[in-house]
Amino acid sequence: MRGIEAALLVWNEVREGKFASEAIRRLGESMSPGDLTLASSLVYGALRRQFLWKEIYSHFLKSSPAGLSRLTADALCIGTAGLLELKKFAPRVLVNGLVQLLKEKKEESGARLVNAVLRRVAEEGARELARLESSGGVREQALVAGIPPWVATIWRNTVADDSKLLLRMAGIRPYSSFRVLPGEKREIVLQQARKNGLHCWQSPLVSCSVRLNTTIYPGNFPGYDEGWSTPQSESSMLVVEVIRNVYKGGSLLELCSGRGVKTGHLASLFPESPLECIELSPGRVAAAGREMKRLGVAAPPVFRQGDALGVSPLRTPGLISLDAPCSGSGTWSRHPEGKWRLTPEKLESFSLLQRNLLKRAVSLLAPGGIVVYSTCSLFKCENESVVAGVLSEDDSLVELSFPVVSKYFRKGRPWGMYLWPELPWLDGFYMAVILKRSGGKNC
C-alpha cells in the first residue's frame, strides 16, 4: 500500500474513534518501510495541528470549506501539513499522489480543487504560516501550537505566564524511551540497538530508561520479545520511582491499571509484595495479562476486571497507585487525536470521576496507608482541584512531600507536583502523595 493512500485511510479511522498508532501498526504489515514512514509522518503532522492546516488551506479557497466532501477536506489537510512540514518529500509528488487518489475515488471536481489549492499552498503557504506565527492573539498562538483555543484560554487563566511555555512544549516532537532491565541485559540491548543503526543511550534522568532520538515500533527494538525492554515514557517511570520512595510495605493495589505498563514496572521493583490490579476494561485486563507473560513475571499480579468505584480489594492495601482516567492532555504530542476529541463537558466529567475515584481509594486504606494519585493531565481541575476537594472532606488525610527525583518537577498550586513535557521523552504528568493518618474524623 502506498504511503499517501495509507495516510488517508488512517485519517478516516481516527475520525471514527480509533488511535492513529493502532491503525498505522495494522496497515504497516502491508507496506514498505519507506511508505510506512511517509504515512506516519503525514498522519501525525496533520493531526498535531489540524486546525492550523485548515486555517491555511481555507485561505486559498474561493468558498467555504463547509461545502467540501470529506475526502477532499482530508486530502487538503494532509497535503497542507505535508507541504509545510515534510522537508525531504517532493511537493509535486505529494500533490500528484493526492490528486490521483481522488480521481480513483471518482471525485474529479475534488481532484481539481485539491490540485489548485495545494499548488498555492506550496507557493504561498509558508508566508501565511509565518503571519500566524508572528501574531500575538490567543487564537493564533493556539493554532500554531496545535492546541484547541478553549484549552489555551484555560491555561492562560490557571497557569498565567507559564501558559506560553506550555504552548511551546506542545510543539516538542516525542521520541521513544524504553524501560530496560539492568546489568548485562541492558548492555546487550544497547549493543544490539546500535548495531541495528539506532542512536540510543541510557537516560541521565531515569536509570532504567534507554532513550532514542526517534520513534520506533516497540517490536523492532532489541529485547522487546524477550521481555527485557518495554516502551514507557520517562514521566510514567518517574511516577513509579516516587512510589518506590514512599512505599513502606504491605500489599499494593493498582486502581485503573490499564494495559499493565506500570504494573510490570511495579512487579519488577517489588517482586515479594502482593500486587492486585483493578481495571474496568476487559480488553485492557487481557492486554495486561499478555504483558506479564511477555515480561516473564514469576508471580503475576492478581487482575480483576470491574469498576474501581465498586470492586473491593482482596487485602487491605498499604499503598494504592491510582492513575486516574483523564483528558490525556500531557500526552497530546504523542497521541494528538485526544485533544480534538476533548470538550469542556468531557473535561468536567473527568474531574468528577477523578474525585470519586480518589475518595474511593483513600476509603480503602488502613491508617498509615498511602495513595499515590497521578494523571497524565496538565489541567488544574483534574489535579490540584481534585486533591484539594478530597483533602477538605476528611481531616485524616494529609499530603506528603516526596523526594524530587527530577529537576523537571514543578510544584502544584498548592497541591502535588507536575512533570512538564519539556523533553521528547517526557509526557506531562501530575502526582500527589496522600497519607491516611490515624485518629482523624471524616467531615
Buried (B, 14 or more C-beta within 10 A) or exposed (E): BBBBBBBBBBBBBBEEEBBBBEBBBEBBEEBEEEBBEBBBBBBBBBBBBBBBBBBBBBBBBEEEBEEBBEBBBBBBBBBBBBBBBBEEBEBEEBBBBBBBBBBEBEBEEBBEBBBBBBBBBBEEBEEBBEEBEEEEEBBBBBBBBBBBBEBBBBBBEBBEEBBBEBBEBBEEEBBBBBBBBEEEBBEBBBEEBEEEEBEBEBBEBBEBBBBBEEBBBBEEBBBBEBBBBBBBBBBBBBBBBBBEEBBEEBBBBBBBBBBBBBBBBBBBBBEEBBBBBBBBBEEBBBBBBEBBEBBEBEEBBBBBBEEBBEBEBEEEBBBBBBBBBBBBBBBBBBBBBBBBEBEEEEBEEBBEBBBBBBBBBBEBBEEEBBBBBBBBBBBBBBBBBBBBBBBEEBEBBEBEEBEEBBEBBBEBBEBBBBBBBBBBBBBBBBBBBBBBEEEEEEE
